[in-house]
Amino acid sequence: GGQVAAHKITYLLEAQAHVTVISPEVTSGLQQMAEQHKIDWLQKSYESGDIDYYVERQDFAGNDIHDVHTGAQADRPLGQQRYMLVYAATSLPDVNAQVAQEAKQLGIPVNVADRHEMGTFINPSVIRRGRLIASVSTSGAGPAISRQIAQKLEHYFDEEYELYMEFMYNLRHHIKRIVTDSQERRRLLEHAAALDVLAQIRHKQFVWWDEEQIEQWIIQYRGR
């Protein structure tokens, strides 16, 4: 329920995850999220078996979401789903170790905030520029180093990449629709990758291509 958990939860919610927090106390931000029904908060200390529950949710679109905790051996009504990921992010190393051990026994992927080697997955630093997604992992060398590298990549892959990637996606979509020969497609995509569109975007000179312009470009470069 602390700052580490809050940081991870922010990204989980962006990915439209349904989050349950088990903690006697949480940050003011997490408490507000719970009051707004963005997350579920079980106000208690972690106890053995807490992650061996199934979560019943009536509406995965976000309406009337609630948790029903049932024991491991109880019948599983339709509509119930087991926890898919577990994050051990308490300030107590022994509790984190206990959570990790139980998650492994249950076959649930677990991330341990203070001891990455005890978990079964890690969260890399992620850079997003529209359709461009790049991740950085230092394989346990340290999250601070990952953040430093990610910051450098964020500077390199600036905001202009978002429009550039959208243009390339649109162009590729049209090429796939119009050109049936796979080798011809590959040649056209190589020509597309060599276009100076990104430079035009950065110099505020780019004008979005309409469907007719794309078809003319395909005719021009087809067979080259």
N, C-alpha and C positions, 0 to 999 in steps of 0.2 A: 503493500500500500504506500510505499514511499516514492521518492523522485525517480528512482530507477524503473519501478513499475509504471509510473506515469508516462515516462519516455517511451517505453515499449508499447504501452496501450495506445498511445497516439497513432503509431504506425499500424497497429492491429485494426483499429477502427477505420483507418483510411482504406484498409483492405476488406472492409465490411465484415470483420470477424465479430462474433458474439462473445463478449468477454465477461468472465466471472472472476472477481477479486476476493480472495480469502485473507482477511487481515482484521485484527481488532481495531486498528486505526488506519486512516488513509489521508492523503493530502487533501487540502481544501478543493483543489481542482477535481480530484477523483470523486470526492463526496458530491460535488455539484453534478458530475456526470451520472452518478448513481441516482440522485434525486430527479434528474431529467430522463431516467430510464435508458441511458446510453450504454451503461454497463450494469451488471448485477454485482452487488457487494454483500458478501456473507461476513458480518461483523463478528469475527471470532478468530482465535488462534488456530493455526493449522493442526489437525489431528490425523493420525494414521487412518487411511481409508477415504479421506476427503476427496481425492481425485478419482476414486473408484465409484463414481456416480454417473448417471446418465442425465442429460439435460433435455427437458421437454420444452419445446418452443412451438407456440401455436402458429406463428406467422413469421417466416424468414424475411418478409419485407419490412419488418420492424414494428409491427402492430401487436400490442398485447403480449409482449415477450415476457416470459417468466421462467424461473427454474423450479423443477421438482426433483429433489434429491431422493434417489432410491438406492437401496443396498445392492451390493454386487450380485447377490444371488436372487434378487427379486425378479418377477416377471417384467419384461420390457415392453410396455404398450407401444403401439405404433405412434410415430411422431417423436420418439425419443432418440437422442443421439449422444454418444459418449464424447467426452472432452477429446479434442483432436490434437491439441498442443498444450504443454504445461511449461510455465516459467517459474523457476524457483528464484525469487528476488527478495527474500527477506534479509534482515540484517543479522540473522543468526546462522552461522555456517552449519551447525548441526541440523537445523531444520531444513536448510537447503539440501544437505546430503540425504536426509530422510525422504524428501520429496523426490529427488532424483532417483533414488533406489526404488521407490514404489512405482514411479512412472515407468522405469525400465522393466520392472516385473510385469506391468500391465501392457507393455508394448506401445506406450504413448511417447512420442518424441518429447524430450525435455531439454530446456535451456537453463543452465545454472549461471546466475549473474556473476558470482564472485569466483567461481572455479569452472571455467569453460570446459576443461578436460573431463569434468564429472558428468557433463551433459551429453546428449546425442546429436545436437545440432547447435549451430551458432547463427547469429543474425549479422550479416555483413552490412557495412555502410552502403547506402544506396543513393545514386544520383538519378534523378528523373527529369527528362526534358521531353515532355509529350510522349511520343512513342519510343523514345530512346530511354532505356533503363540499363544502368551500369552499376555493378556491385563490386565492393572491395573487401577482401578478407586478408588478414595477416596471419591466419591459422594459429591464433593464440598469442601472437607477439604483443598484442595490446590494442584495446579500442582507441586509445589516443592516437596511435600511429595510423590506424584505419581512417580516423576522422581527418587527420592532416592530409593524407593522400586523397581522400574524397573531396576535400576543399580545393585542392589543386585541380582535380578533374572537373569540379563545378566551374572553376574559372575558365578552363579550356573549353568545356562544352557549355558555352554560354546560352542565353535564352533564345538566341536566333536559331539554335538547333531544333527547337520545337516546331517552328514553321517549316524548316528544311525537311525534317522527318515526315511531316504531314504531306508535303509536296511529293517526296519520293514515294510514299505509300500510295498516293493517288495515281502517280505515274505508273508505278508497278501494277496497280490494279487494272489500269486501262491496257497495259501491255499484255497481261495475262488474258484479258477478255478478248482482245483483238487478234493476237498472234497465237496460233496453235502449236507451231513447231517449237520444241523445247530448246534446240540449239539457237534458233533465231531469237527466242526470248532472252537467252543468256547473253547474246551479243548486245541486244538492245539495253539490257540492264547494266552491262559494263559501260556502254556509252552514257547511260543516265548517271552513273556514279561519277563520271568525269565532267559533268556539267558544272558551271561556275555559279550555281544557284545560291549556295551559301554565301559567297562573296557578294553577290547582288543583294541578298537580304541584309547583310551587315552594312552595306553602303546605301541602304534605303532605295535601291534601284529595281527591286524585284516586283514583277507583276504576275499575279497568279495565272496559270495557263487554264484556258477553258478547254472543253472537250475537243473542239475543232483544232486548236493549236496542238494538242497532244497527238491527235490523229495525223496531222501534217508532219509532226516531228517523227513519228513512227514510219511514215512513208519515206521521209528523207533518209533515215538511217537504216531502213530495212535492207538486208542483204549486204551491208558493209562489213 
